[in-house]
Amino acid sequence: MAAHVEATEAEEEKTFRDLGVTDVLSETCEQLGWKQPTKIQVEAIPVALQGRDIIGLAETGSGKTGAFALPILQTLLENPQRLYALVLTPTRELAFQISEQFEALGSSIGVKSAVIVGGIDMMSQALALAKKPHVVIATPGRLIDHLENTKGFNLRAIKYLVMDEADRILNMDFETEVDKILKVIPRDRKTFLFSATMTKKDSYLVYILNELAGNSFMIFCSTCNNTQRVALLLRNLGFTAIPLHGQMSQNKRLGSLNKFKAKTRSILLATDVASRGLDIPHVDVVINFDIPTHSKDYIHRVGRTARAGRSGKAITFVTQYDVELFQRIEHLIGKKLPAFPTQEEEVMMLNERVSEAQRFARIELREQGEKKKRPRDEEADDAEGSLGVRKKVTGGKFKKKVH
């Protein structure tokens, strides 16, 4: 059973030694200017040193790398071994940051790490892996490349698996890679999942759709997979949602669009690519569920609303990972975007039902993936197949509360 730890207020000031960190590593922390452990380190380190799995929630910049790196280094000291720990991250930048911390914390004890990410020559990475570093820090896709193509490299002996920003790694976009990695690493290992927010983004989307019920919506997602997933999720909750993405045939795309135009569907979910060059009618509300990576795409997206002198709304979801992109958009349009008012208690009340719908959506996505492997089977493309599942989720459309 994994220990679930959160960064809460520490009752008293503790030292790294108080947490059970050995003298040599405590001294390194002092040299790095880490005067005392952060909240997440106080919560996580003693539990990790007891040999337990961990799910840790803490904001970015709160010292969570130290919370998993120190226990790994300490147990490595006790049982020296090459290819000892694997850290998975969703981005190259984060991989390099984590590597720097491991190198700094492990410098006095000779720990070596290797960063295995896309955009860098495979051959030089293969050479780094051949030296058998103690810690491999990788993005999932590039790690799979090496597991499949680099002779002599395997992770059959690792003792620790860490997923940093776990909510991003465990979403649908990395599902195939993570499944492959889990099959080739030992089951008998310690697992640490760390995240700034185990995302409640879906619940906020449902809340907004309820608050603005009666409008037509166009919701933009960054990938075909997420478009399909959110469409299934919403249909399971009783919303009339339909997807439009690049993995659908032209006929299916036009079918989706016609249903939306005829107003038999009030929510159209689309990727930027799928929405280009199509005659999409006026919509009341544009929602950027995934923030656009190119600021100009923001202008194209929000231009779908407020046409012909009519008013419209554009709402953008901004997580801790999106701040820079969001600032670029504000810079491009030359104005600060106001916060959309939400009642957090009401959003949290939706969590249970949204979680249930997420579970059904995952099952259906898997089934659709299997169906697509069979020839000439496209029926699941427009998410209509989820109607049967919807009956299993209690209640239909959410009612807006009257205060």
C-alpha positions in Angstrom: 0.0 0.0 0.0 1.5 3.4 -1.0 1.8 6.1 1.6 -0.1 9.2 0.5 1.9 12.3 1.6 1.1 15.9 1.1 3.2 19.0 1.8 1.5 20.2 5.0 2.8 22.6 7.6 5.6 21.0 9.6 4.9 21.4 13.3 8.5 22.2 14.2 11.7 22.9 12.4 13.4 19.6 11.6 16.9 18.9 10.3 17.7 16.3 7.6 19.3 14.2 10.3 16.0 14.2 12.2 14.4 12.6 9.1 16.9 9.8 9.1 19.2 11.1 6.4 22.9 10.0 6.9 25.6 12.4 7.9 27.3 12.4 4.5 24.1 13.4 2.7 23.0 15.8 5.4 26.4 17.6 5.0 25.9 17.7 1.2 22.5 19.4 1.8 24.1 22.0 4.0 26.7 22.7 1.4 24.0 23.2 -1.2 22.4 25.7 1.1 19.4 23.5 2.0 19.3 24.7 5.6 16.3 22.6 6.6 13.9 20.2 4.9 10.8 21.5 3.0 7.3 20.4 4.0 7.2 17.6 1.3 10.6 16.4 2.4 9.6 16.2 6.0 6.5 14.1 5.0 8.1 11.9 2.4 11.7 11.1 3.4 11.1 9.1 6.6 8.3 7.0 4.9 10.6 6.4 1.9 13.4 5.3 4.1 11.1 2.7 5.7 10.9 1.1 2.3 7.4 2.1 1.4 5.9 3.3 -1.9 4.9 6.9 -2.1 2.3 9.2 -3.8 3.4 12.7 -3.0 1.5 16.0 -3.8 3.5 19.2 -3.6 3.7 22.4 -5.6 6.5 22.9 -8.2 9.6 24.4 -6.5 8.8 22.9 -3.1 11.8 20.5 -3.0 10.1 17.3 -4.3 13.2 16.2 -6.2 15.1 16.1 -2.9 12.1 14.2 -1.4 12.8 11.3 -3.7 16.5 11.7 -4.5 17.7 11.6 -0.9 16.1 8.2 0.0 17.3 6.7 -3.3 20.9 7.9 -2.7 20.9 6.7 0.9 19.7 3.2 0.0 22.2 3.2 -2.9 25.0 3.9 -0.4 23.8 0.8 1.6 23.5 -1.4 -1.5 25.8 -0.1 -4.3 24.4 -1.1 -7.7 24.5 0.3 -11.2 21.2 1.0 -13.0 19.6 1.4 -9.6 16.8 3.9 -10.2 14.7 5.1 -13.1 13.1 8.5 -13.0 10.4 9.2 -15.7 9.5 12.8 -16.5 7.2 14.3 -19.2 9.6 16.9 -20.5 13.3 17.2 -21.4 13.7 20.4 -19.3 12.5 18.6 -16.2 14.8 15.6 -16.9 17.9 17.9 -16.9 16.8 19.7 -13.7 16.4 16.4 -11.9 19.7 15.2 -13.2 21.5 18.3 -11.9 20.0 17.7 -8.4 21.1 14.0 -8.4 24.6 15.0 -9.5 24.8 17.7 -6.8 23.4 15.6 -4.0 25.4 12.5 -5.1 28.7 14.3 -5.9 30.5 13.4 -2.7 29.6 9.7 -3.0 30.4 9.4 -6.8 26.8 8.9 -8.1 26.5 9.1 -11.9 23.3 9.8 -13.8 22.3 9.7 -17.5 19.6 11.9 -19.1 17.8 10.0 -21.9 15.5 12.4 -23.8 14.5 13.2 -27.4 16.3 15.7 -29.5 19.7 14.4 -28.6 21.9 11.9 -30.6 20.9 8.3 -29.8 24.5 7.1 -30.1 26.0 9.4 -27.5 23.1 8.4 -25.2 23.8 4.7 -25.9 27.4 5.3 -24.8 26.3 6.9 -21.6 24.0 3.9 -20.9 26.9 1.5 -21.6 28.8 3.0 -18.7 25.9 1.8 -16.5 24.9 5.0 -14.6 23.3 4.6 -11.1 20.3 6.7 -12.1 18.6 7.0 -15.5 16.4 10.1 -15.9 14.2 9.7 -19.1 11.2 10.8 -21.0 9.1 7.7 -21.8 9.3 7.7 -25.6 13.1 8.0 -25.9 13.6 5.4 -23.1 11.5 2.9 -25.2 13.8 3.6 -28.2 16.8 2.5 -26.2 15.1 -0.5 -24.6 14.2 -1.7 -28.1 17.3 -0.7 -30.0 20.4 -0.3 -27.7 22.2 -3.7 -27.4 23.0 -4.7 -23.8 20.8 -2.1 -22.2 18.0 -3.3 -19.9 16.3 -2.2 -16.7 15.8 -5.7 -15.2 17.6 -5.0 -12.0 16.3 -1.5 -11.0 15.1 -1.0 -7.5 13.3 2.3 -7.8 10.8 3.7 -10.3 10.0 7.4 -9.9 7.4 9.3 -11.9 7.8 13.0 -11.5 4.8 15.2 -12.7 3.0 11.8 -12.5 -0.4 13.3 -13.6 1.2 14.1 -17.0 3.0 10.8 -17.4 -0.1 8.8 -16.5 -2.5 10.6 -18.9 -3.5 8.9 -22.1 -0.7 10.4 -24.3 2.0 8.3 -22.5 -0.1 5.2 -21.9 1.5 2.9 -24.5 5.1 3.8 -23.5 4.4 3.5 -19.7 2.8 0.0 -20.3 5.9 -1.1 -22.2 8.3 0.2 -19.5 6.3 -1.5 -16.7 6.6 -4.8 -18.5 10.4 -4.8 -18.6 11.2 -3.6 -15.1 11.0 -5.7 -11.9 7.7 -5.9 -10.1 9.7 -6.1 -6.8 10.7 -2.5 -6.7 9.8 0.8 -4.8 7.5 3.2 -6.7 7.3 6.9 -6.0 4.7 9.1 -7.8 5.2 12.8 -7.3 2.9 15.5 -8.7 2.0 19.2 -8.2 -1.6 18.4 -8.7 -3.3 15.1 -9.4 -5.3 16.9 -11.9 -8.9 17.9 -11.2 -9.1 19.6 -14.7 -12.0 17.4 -15.9 -14.1 18.4 -12.9 -13.6 22.1 -13.6 -14.6 21.5 -17.3 -17.9 19.8 -16.2 -18.5 22.7 -13.7 -18.1 25.3 -16.4 -20.3 23.4 -18.9 -23.0 23.4 -16.2 -22.6 27.0 -15.3 -22.9 28.0 -18.9 -25.6 25.4 -19.9 -27.7 26.3 -22.8 -24.8 27.6 -24.9 -23.0 26.0 -27.8 -19.4 25.1 -27.0 -16.2 24.4 -28.9 -13.6 22.7 -26.8 -10.0 22.5 -28.0 -7.7 19.7 -27.0 -4.0 19.2 -28.0 -4.2 15.6 -29.1 -6.7 13.2 -30.9 -6.5 10.9 -27.9 -7.6 13.6 -25.5 -10.3 14.8 -27.8 -11.8 11.4 -27.9 -11.3 10.8 -24.2 -13.0 14.1 -23.1 -15.9 13.4 -25.6 -16.5 10.0 -24.1 -16.2 11.4 -20.5 -18.8 14.1 -21.2 -21.2 11.7 -23.0 -21.0 9.4 -20.0 -22.2 12.4 -17.9 -25.1 13.1 -20.2 -23.7 15.9 -22.2 -24.3 16.0 -26.0 -20.6 16.1 -27.0 -19.0 15.0 -30.3 -15.3 14.8 -31.3 -13.6 16.0 -34.4 -10.0 14.9 -34.9 -7.4 13.8 -37.4 -7.8 10.1 -36.9 -11.4 10.2 -38.0 -12.2 9.7 -41.7 -13.4 12.7 -43.7 -16.9 11.3 -43.7 -17.0 10.9 -40.0 -15.6 14.5 -39.5 -18.3 15.9 -41.7 -20.9 13.8 -39.9 -19.8 15.2 -36.6 -19.8 18.7 -37.9 -23.3 18.3 -39.4 -24.7 17.1 -36.1 -23.2 20.1 -34.4 -24.5 22.5 -37.0 -28.0 20.9 -36.8 -27.8 21.6 -33.0 -28.4 17.9 -32.1 -25.0 18.2 -30.4 -24.1 21.2 -28.3 -20.4 20.5 -27.6 -17.8 20.0 -30.3 -14.4 18.8 -29.2 -11.6 19.4 -31.7 -7.9 19.5 -32.3 -6.4 22.6 -34.1 -5.5 20.4 -37.1 -9.1 18.9 -37.5 -10.8 22.3 -37.2 -8.7 24.0 -40.0 -10.4 24.5 -43.3 -13.9 23.5 -42.0 -16.9 25.7 -42.1 -17.6 25.8 -38.3 -20.6 27.9 -37.4 -20.7 30.5 -34.6 -20.3 29.1 -31.1 -21.2 30.9 -27.9 -18.2 29.7 -25.9 -14.7 28.5 -26.9 -12.9 26.5 -24.2 -9.1 26.0 -24.5 -9.0 22.8 -22.4 -5.4 22.4 -23.5 -3.6 25.7 -24.0 -2.4 26.3 -27.6 1.4 26.0 -27.9 1.4 28.7 -30.6 0.0 32.0 -29.4 -1.5 32.7 -32.9 -3.6 29.5 -32.6 -5.3 31.2 -29.6 -6.5 34.0 -32.0 -7.8 31.4 -34.5 -9.6 29.5 -31.8 -11.3 32.4 -30.0 -12.2 33.8 -33.3 -14.8 31.0 -33.5 -17.0 32.9 -31.1 -18.4 36.5 -31.0 -19.0 36.7 -34.8 -21.2 39.1 -36.7 -21.4 41.5 -33.8 -22.6 38.9 -31.3 -20.9 38.5 -27.9 -19.1 35.3 -26.9 -16.8 33.9 -24.2 -13.4 32.3 -24.4 -12.1 30.3 -21.4 -8.6 28.9 -21.1 -7.5 26.3 -18.7 -4.0 27.2 -17.2 -2.1 24.6 -15.1 1.2 25.1 -13.5 2.8 23.8 -16.7 1.2 26.4 -18.9 2.2 29.7 -17.3 4.8 30.6 -19.9 2.5 29.9 -22.8 -0.3 31.8 -21.1 1.9 34.8 -20.6 2.9 34.7 -24.3 -0.8 34.8 -25.3 -1.4 37.8 -23.0 1.6 39.6 -24.5 0.4 38.9 -28.1 -3.2 40.2 -27.4 -1.9 43.0 -25.3 -4.2 42.5 -22.4 -4.4 40.6 -19.1 -7.1 37.9 -19.1 -9.3 38.0 -16.0 -9.9 34.8 -13.9 -13.1 32.9 -14.5 -15.0 32.8 -11.2 -15.4 29.2 -9.8 -16.8 27.8 -6.6 -14.2 25.3 -5.5 -16.5 23.4 -3.2 -19.0 22.9 -6.0 -16.2 21.6 -8.3 -15.0 19.2 -5.6 -18.6 17.9 -5.2 -18.4 16.7 -8.9 -15.2 14.7 -8.4 -16.8 11.4 -7.5 -19.1 11.3 -10.5 -16.4 12.6 -12.8 -14.0 9.9 -11.6 -16.6 7.3 -12.4 -17.1 8.7 -15.9 -13.3 8.9 -16.4 -13.1 5.2 -15.6 -15.8 4.3 -18.2 -14.1 6.6 -20.8 -10.8 4.7 -20.3 -12.5 1.3 -20.8 -14.2 2.6 -23.9 -11.0 4.1 -25.4 -9.3 0.7 -24.9 -12.2 -1.1 -26.6 -12.2 1.4 -29.5 -8.4 0.9 -29.9 -9.0 -2.8 -30.2 -11.9 -2.3 -32.7 -9.7 -0.1 -34.9 -7.2 -2.9 -35.2 -9.9 -4.9 -37.0 -10.4 -3.9 -40.7 -13.2 -1.6 -41.8 -14.5 -0.8 -38.4 -14.9 2.9 -37.8 -18.2 2.9 -35.9 -16.7 4.1 -32.6 -15.2 7.2 -34.2 -17.8 9.8 -33.1 -18.1 8.5 -29.5 -21.8 7.6 -30.0 -20.9 4.1 -28.7 -20.6 5.5 -25.2 -24.4 6.0 -24.9 -24.8 2.5 -23.4 -22.2 3.3 -20.7 -23.9 6.5 -19.8 -26.8 4.6 -18.3 -24.4 3.2 -15.7 -23.5 6.6 -14.3 -26.3 7.9 -12.0 -28.1 11.0 -13.0 -28.1 12.8 -16.3 -27.0 16.3 -16.9 -25.9 18.1 -13.8 -28.3 20.7 -12.5 -26.9 24.1 -11.6 -27.5 24.8 -8.0 -29.8 27.6 -7.0 -28.4 29.7 -4.2 
